[in-house]
Amino acid sequence: MNLVQTRANRAAARHPSRQLRGSSQTPEGILLRTTDTHLAHELGTVLRDDYGGAVNFCYVSGREMLQVRWTR
């Protein structure tokens, strides 16, 4: 989570509207909530690049929402 928080803080410094709003444990893993699709995309990419695995991006039709699933 340190990597995610560090990246989210950097993004917020550059773009104040990009915020990590919270995280919670779910049966599938950890759920991160962001205020911006760009931040969600960046966090998914960083997790894949630093820890390996795969990342899937799914934009929700008709809404400005992005679901990112990282697995390894």
Buried (B, 14 or more C-beta within 10 A) or exposed (E): EEEBEEBBEEBBEEEEEBBBEEBEEEEEEEEBEBBBBBBBBBBBBBBBEEEEEEBEEEEEEEEEEBEBEBEE
